[in-house]
Amino acid sequence: MAEIESPALTARRVLRAADRATLATALADPTGDWPYASLVLVAFASDASPLLLISDLAEHTKNLKRNQRASLMVDATAGLADPLTGARLTVVGEVARSGDERLLERYAARHPAAAVYRDFHDFALYRMIPRRAHLVAGFGRIHWIDAAALQPPPEAVAFLEAAEPSILAHMNDDHAGTVDLYAQRLLGRTGTGWRLTGVDPDGADLRLDAAVARLDFAAPVADGDAVRQEFIRLAALARRN
């Protein structure tokens, strides 16, 4: 019998595959605070914390400046005949402005269109610090996950944060054909010219023009040898398909 992955790993897979989400903030009103839901584009740090590039002019940003508490819902049910059998995840936490340029670069790699407005004076990067997450992943798979469990191991996060630029350069420059195979044969995508835009302990992000895809690793990786062996394993699998 195949081993069922942990709720935390399933939750991270749902998160990292997303490029958009619903953000719920507290809207001030004379009668009290009201939940205010809005669409946002999202990326994720190596530790799986959500990243948002948002404008000071947006209602959700005004709300966050007054009350940092928010929730972010990611829907992974697209294409299912019965969406309620699919996975969705709500992350609860505080959202605060971040001046980390590495995180801004990671966001921009996931969303190249952000280059148009990332330097606008009214736009800034915000990072959600998760407190816990609620996963619904089909019948009988409903879990609350605390923040510590939601994150990959700290040593894996630290390694991938430092090694990501060199890994991306190596894969995109020296193994471009393999990256296309990942997209075409493992992820069912079409076209050539796919590029890796991010790599983290759980897998890699791919993009071709406006299309994005997520390549999951079989298990979280924590060092260079593990990353290399996983990319080799996935390449062999793609060539067999």
Summary of the structure (lengths in Angstrom):
residues: 241
radius of gyration: 18.1
end to end distance: 23.2
largest distance: 62.3
contacts: 722
relative contact order: 0.14
helix: 37%
strand: 34%
